[in-house]
Amino acid sequence: MKISNQELTLLKEQAQQVLTKAYAPYSKFRVGAAVLTNEGNIFTGCNVENSSYGLTICAERTAVASAIAHEGGDKMKLRAIVIVSDPEKPCAPCGACRQVLSEFGWEAMVFFQGKDHKIMELTVAELLPEAFEFTI
């Protein structure tokens, strides 16, 4: 699902702004994310670490949760997400985040820094081709 250059620029700016609010006292690796929904709204999230590492939540899932809280779980669909990090290092979504993203938009575009500082642009389906799906 394509997005405009203007939308991409705005998503990058929003992700950079929320990055400064990350809570990362253990890893010192701050991450910010901004999602664009089908409704045209932008929601942001940052990583929040915890001394019990399993309770840490990634920026991507924080942004998705914010979108759901505002638009509703049955209605919210993703168009795009931008993920940024400080320090600037490769920062692809983790497996848990990929699964959460797949729940809300197979065709959503995902932008993140890959290896060699290359900006990656993939769909959620390309990131997680065999996502878990619950069927009855």
Rosetta blueprint (number, residue, H / E / L):
1 M L
2 K L
3 I L
4 S L
5 N H
6 Q H
7 E H
8 L H
9 T H
10 L H
11 L H
12 K H
13 E H
14 Q H
15 A H
16 Q H
17 Q H
18 V H
19 L H
20 T L
21 K L
22 A L
23 Y E
24 A L
25 P L
26 Y L
27 S L
28 K L
29 F L
30 R E
31 V E
32 G E
33 A E
34 A E
35 V E
36 L E
37 T E
38 N L
39 E L
40 G L
41 N L
42 I E
43 F E
44 T E
45 G E
46 C E
47 N L
48 V E
49 E L
50 N L
51 S L
52 S L
53 Y H
54 G H
55 L H
56 T L
57 I E
58 C L
59 A H
60 E H
61 R H
62 T H
63 A H
64 V H
65 A H
66 S H
67 A H
68 I H
69 A H
70 H H
71 E H
72 G L
73 G L
74 D L
75 K L
76 M L
77 K L
78 L E
79 R E
80 A E
81 I E
82 V E
83 I E
84 V E
85 S E
86 D E
87 P L
88 E L
89 K L
90 P L
91 C L
92 A L
93 P L
94 C L
95 G H
96 A H
97 C H
98 R H
99 Q H
100 V H
101 L H
102 S H
103 E H
104 F L
105 G L
106 W L
107 E L
108 A L
109 M E
110 V E
111 F E
112 F E
113 Q E
114 G L
115 K H
116 D H
117 H H
118 K L
119 I E
120 M E
121 E E
122 L E
123 T E
124 V H
125 A H
126 E H
127 L H
128 L L
129 P L
130 E L
131 A L
132 F L
133 E L
134 F L
135 T L
136 I L
